[in-house]
Amino acid sequence: MAHPQPMRVHIHAMARAFNVTEMLLLYPIVALIAMIIEHGIHANTTNTTSIVASNKIVLKDYSRLYTFAFFSYRNQFL
């Protein structure tokens, strides 16, 4: 029977890679879509221009939050 250690390391490496990928790609896209929809509901309108205009402020705050989240997440592995 083979030694189980290399397989365990390989699985851990895959899980870690997926977590980073999820953090970089999946989460910001989902959060962005959710915020645009939520903002449109709060604005109580289906007008696309007003949704986009109101989202410019949100995007600025969100990019600041995302940068903080990314660096705090990255620091776990440094």
C-alpha positions as CSV (number, residue, x, y, z in Angstrom):
1,M,0.0,0.0,0.0
2,A,1.3,3.4,-1.0
3,H,2.3,6.0,1.6
4,P,-0.7,8.4,2.0
5,Q,1.3,11.5,2.7
6,P,1.9,12.7,-1.0
7,M,-1.8,12.4,-1.7
8,R,-2.8,14.4,1.3
9,V,-0.3,17.2,0.4
10,H,-1.7,17.2,-3.2
11,I,-5.3,17.5,-2.0
12,H,-4.3,20.3,0.3
13,A,-2.5,22.1,-2.5
14,M,-5.6,21.8,-4.7
15,A,-7.9,23.1,-2.0
16,R,-5.6,26.0,-1.4
17,A,-5.4,26.9,-5.1
18,F,-9.2,26.7,-5.4
19,N,-9.6,29.0,-2.4
20,V,-7.4,31.6,-3.9
21,T,-9.2,31.3,-7.3
22,E,-12.5,31.6,-5.6
23,M,-11.4,34.7,-3.7
24,L,-10.0,36.3,-6.9
25,L,-12.7,35.4,-9.4
26,L,-15.9,34.0,-8.0
27,Y,-16.6,36.2,-5.0
28,P,-16.1,39.7,-6.5
29,I,-18.3,38.8,-9.5
30,V,-21.1,37.4,-7.4
31,A,-20.9,40.3,-4.9
32,L,-20.9,42.8,-7.7
33,I,-24.0,41.3,-9.4
34,A,-25.7,41.1,-6.0
35,M,-24.9,44.7,-5.3
36,I,-26.1,46.0,-8.7
37,I,-29.4,44.1,-8.3
38,E,-29.8,45.2,-4.7
39,H,-29.0,48.8,-5.6
40,G,-31.6,48.7,-8.4
41,I,-34.2,47.5,-6.0
42,H,-33.3,50.2,-3.4
43,A,-33.5,52.8,-6.1
44,N,-36.9,51.5,-6.9
45,T,-36.4,51.7,-10.6
46,T,-35.7,49.6,-13.7
47,N,-33.8,52.5,-15.4
48,T,-30.4,51.2,-16.3
49,T,-28.7,54.6,-16.3
50,S,-29.7,55.4,-12.7
51,I,-28.6,52.0,-11.5
52,V,-25.2,52.4,-13.2
53,A,-24.9,56.0,-11.9
54,S,-25.7,55.0,-8.3
55,N,-23.3,52.1,-8.5
56,K,-20.3,54.3,-9.2
57,I,-20.2,55.3,-5.5
58,V,-20.7,51.7,-4.5
59,L,-17.9,50.4,-6.8
60,K,-15.4,52.8,-5.3
61,D,-16.2,51.6,-1.8
62,Y,-16.3,48.0,-3.0
63,S,-12.9,48.2,-4.6
64,R,-11.4,49.5,-1.3
65,L,-13.1,46.6,0.6
66,Y,-12.0,44.0,-1.9
67,T,-8.3,45.3,-1.8
68,F,-8.4,45.0,2.0
69,A,-10.0,41.5,1.9
70,F,-7.5,40.3,-0.7
71,F,-4.4,41.4,1.2
72,S,-5.7,40.1,4.6
73,Y,-6.5,36.8,2.9
74,R,-3.1,36.7,1.1
75,N,-1.3,37.4,4.4
76,Q,-2.5,34.0,5.8
77,F,-0.2,32.3,3.3
78,L,2.9,34.5,3.6
